[in-house]
Each structure stands twice: as structure tokens, then as C-alpha cells.
């Protein structure tokens, strides 16, 4: 935008300070005519250059682009509402194209327009925020429904369930909570069971069910609130007292869920194992 502003200023100064010379058509009879010419040349060069360097732009029909520009520029200056409609239509079209390209969600444009018209022409305009919440929820639901049916998510879920079932058969000391969390007490702590409002000092190792690590606090403790971690980890911490050492087996439903955590190497619907030692509670939080 800054670069464009500089170009506009340069073109304006040039037109204001020089007369039309060779290469400019003979019907440019005033500085305003010259300004119109150079302004059009500037935008023609700019848009043409952008299209030339854009893979998608290269495939566009320039004649159709010119037709659209001509339609808008030919509008009477009193037709501001019509021009605004064209702009809004372009925005809606771009959004539907992005959803299709990025998330493979195809929007029925006829239904979209019908809903827009009904909402836009009502005597009482509804809340955009409430509608936006519904839109975001539906997008998540559609994406999650597809992800839930993906072979990877199904395989990870089945593998996790089988792993926990096998571990519980092998080790009778494992306990299971109503949420699905399975845990083993290696050592009980002492003192008061921690609260969700505490900030706890913890050492832990996070593993996949094949035994490979995805996270390790190492020799140093990490301090955080039980409310700020995945539900299964939080539930495990809230059963512990300072000094306790538990092993937590966390199914995806109370872990990172269908989406997993790609940046952390956690796949969709993956069951995780955490070897957790509650070192203590941060003194400031404890004092409160």
C-alpha cells in the first residue's frame, strides 16, 4: 500500500509539472485527461504485473476482467448501492472459494444469497456475532466429522483402546475413572491434594503407546496450572498430593482429541502416556 501511494504521488507530480509528449494519444487535451491516462496506465501495469507473477492470475481471462472493470466504472456515480453490492458479492465469493480450496467445504451460493437477502431486508437486523459463532461451530463440526472418519483417526482410536485394555489385563493395580482416564500409583504423596487454582511444580515424561517420547521436562520442574493442560492430565494432577508419582494413560477424548497436536507430534485420536511426579505447589499460590 505504501509503495502504491508513492507511485500515485509520483504520477500526479509528473502530470502536474509536464505537458503531454510523444506516446500519449492526441485526445488528451488537459492535465485531467493526462491524469486519467497515467492513472489507468499505472493500474493496468500494476495488475498486469501481479497477474503475470501469480499462477492463478495467469489462467484468468483478461477480457472478462476488463468487462467487470468496465461495468463498475460505467456505473452512474449515483449507483453507489449497486457498486457496493458488487463489492460485497466479490467478498462472499472469495470466502466461499477459500473454504472450498482450504477445507474442501462447498457452500451452496443460492442458499447463501437467500439467507443474506432475508437477513439484510428484515426490519430488525440480527446479531452478526451470534451468526458468526454458528458459522465457526458448523465449520468445526464438518471438519471434525470428516476427520473422525479418516483411516488414521480410526486406526489411532482402535490402537489406543486395545493398548489400554491390554495394560489393564496385565496390571491389576491400574485404575480407571469415569472419564476414561487410567492411572497407576507408583508413590502416594503427602499433605493436601492440590486444587485447580494452584500452580504446581511437575516433572513428567510424555510418551506414545509405542514407548517413544514426545515431551520430557528433564531434570528441571515445570510450573503451570492444572486448569491449563489437557483434561486427562488435569484430572490426574487433581488426585495427587505433593511428592506423588503417577502414570497416566490418557485416551484422545480427554487428551488432544480428533485434531491432535501436529506441532507436538501428536496424531489425531491418539492415546498418550504421562509419567508424572508432583514435586510441589508454588509457594505464592499455596499462600493464597
N, C-alpha and C positions, 0 to 999 in steps of 0.2 A: 504493500500500500504506500509506503514511504517513497519507494522508487517511482511508482506511478505518479505521485504528487510532484516529484522533481521533474519528471518528463513533461507533465502538463504545464508547469510553470515555464520551463524552457521553451516549449512550443508557443505559449502565449506571448512571451517576451519577443521571440523571433518574429511572430506575425505583427506585433505592435510596432516593431522598430525597422522592419524591412518591407520593401514592396515586392509584389509577386513577380517572380522571374521565370526563366525557362523551365519547362516541365510542369507548370501549373496551367490548367486549362484556361482558355481565354474568357470564360464567363465569370471569372472571379473579379467582380467589379468593385469590391470594397474589402476592408480589413475583416469585416464579419464573414464575408464569403470565404476569405482565405483561412480564417479561424475554423470554419466549418470543414473545410477541406483537410487541413492539417490534423484536426481533431479526429476525423474519420480515418485518415491515413494512420495516425498513431494507434487507434484501437484495432484497425484491420491488421497492421503489422504485429501488434501485441497478441491478439487472439490467434492469428495465424501461426505465430511462433510457438505459442503454448500447445496448439493442436498438433503441430509438427513433432514436438518432443513428447507427446503423450500417446501411448499405444492405443488407448480407446479413442482419442481425438482423431487419429489418423483414419479411422474407419468411418467417421461421420461424413454425411453428405453435405458439402458446403452450400449447395443450392437450398437445401432445407433450412440450414442455419440462417441464410440470408432472408429466406421467406419469413421466418419467425421474427427476425430483427425488423424487417420492413413492416410487418404487421403492427408491431408496437410503436415504431417511430411514425407511422402514418396515422396513428390514432389522434383524434382531436384532443387538444390539451384539456378539454373539459371531461374527457373519458378516463379520469383518474381511477374510478372504481373498477372499470374494465381492466386497466393495466394492473391494478392491484390483484385482481382475480387471476390474471396470467402468472403473476409472480408467486402467489400462494399455490397455484396449481403446479408450478415447477418445483416448489419446495416439497409438496406432498409426493410428487412423482419421484423426486430424488430419494426421499426417505423410503418409499416402497422398494426402489431399486437396491438400496443399501441392505435392507432386510433380506431381500431375495439373494443378493450376492454373498453377504457375510454369514447369514444364519439359515439360508435356504427356506425362508418363510415367505410364501407368496400371498400378497394382500389382494383381495377382490376390489378393484378400483371402483366398480359400480356401487358396491355396498359402502365403501369408504365415502364416496361422494354423497350418497343418500343420507348417511348419518351426519356428515358435515352440514348438509343443507338443512336437515331437521333441527340440529342444534343451533345453527347460525341464525335461523329465521324465527326461533321461539321468542315469545315476549320476555320470558325470564331465562337469561343465559345461565347455564350450569357452571360448575366449578371445573376449570381446566386441571387443577391439581388432582382432584378426585378421579377424573378420567385418565390422567397420566398414570396414576397408581394402578388402575385396572389394566392399562396397556402394558406396563412393565411386568405386572404379575402374570398376565397371559403369555407374554414372550418367554418368561422363565418357565412357565408350565409346559409350553410347547417344546422348548429346548430340553427340559428335563424328561419329558415323556419319550422323546426320541433317544436321549442318552440312556434311559433306563432299558430300552430295548436293544441297545448296541451289544454286539457279541462280547466286547471287552468288559462292559459293566456286569453283564450276566455271569461271565466266567469268574470275575473277581468276587462277586457276591457268593457264588456257589463254593468257591475255594475257601473263602473266609468262614462260611458256616461249617464246612466239613472240617477245617482245621480246628475250630473251637470245640466241635463235638468230639474229635479225636483226643484233644488235650484233656477234656473233662473225663473221658473214659480212662485215660492213663493216670490221671492225678485226682483222686477223690477230694483233696483239700481245696480244689478250685470251687469258688462260689459264684453264683450268678444273680444279679439284681433284676428287678422288674423291667428296667430299661433295656436289658440285654448285655450290660457290662459284666464281664467275667474277670475275677481278680483272685490273686493268691497272696496271702500274707506271709512274707518272709520274716518280718520282725515287726512287732507292735511297738508303737511309740509310747510316750508318757506325757501326762499333763492334760491339757484341754484340746478337744477336737477342734480343728480350725473352722472358721466361718467364711462365708462368701465375701465378706467385706475385708478380710485380712489380705495382707500382701505376704506371700510365702516364699521361703528360700528353698529351692529344689535342685537336686541333681537327677538327671534322667538320661536314659538311652532309648531312642525310638527305633523300632525295627519293623521290617516287613515280615510276613509269615514265613518267608524262606530264610529268615535269620539275618539278612543284610540290613545294615544300619542306614537310616535316612537322616538322623539327627542325634547329637550327643553333646551334652553340656560339658563334658570333660571334667577336669578337676575343680573347676570353679562352679559356684552355685548360680542359679538364675532366679531372679526375683520377679514375681508377677502376681496378679490377682486371679483366684480360681474362676472368677466371672469372665476372664478374658481369654480362656482357652476352650478347646472343643468340649462338647457336653460330657463325653465319656471320661476325659481326663479330669474335668472339673468334679464330676461325681466321685471319682476315685479319691481325689485330694480331700474332699469334704468328709470322707470316712476316716481320715488319718490324723494322728497326733504327732507332734514333733519327735523326730527320731525314727518314725515308721518307714518301713521298706516294703513296698507292694509291687507286684507285677500286674499290669492292667492289659486285658485283651479287649480291644475296642472295635466293635463292628462299625461299618460305614454309617449306619443310621444315627449313631451318636459320635461319629468321627467327622470326616471331611465330606461324607455323603457322595452323591452321584457325581459331582463335579471334581472331587478330589482336590489336589493342590499341585498343579503341574510344575510350578516353580520349585516346590519342595520334593519333587519326585514321587508324589503320592497319586496313584491312579484312581479312576472312577470306581466307587463301591468297594474300596479296599479296606480290609480288616487290618488293624495295626496293633503292635505290642509295645507297651511302655514299661520299662524297668525304672521305678520311681522311688527316690528316697527324699522324704520331707525333712530337710535339715533344720528348719525352724520357721518362726514368724518374724517379720521385720519389726523391730522394737517400736518404732513410731506408730505403726498400725496397731500393734498389740496394746500400747498405752491408751489409745483411744477407745 
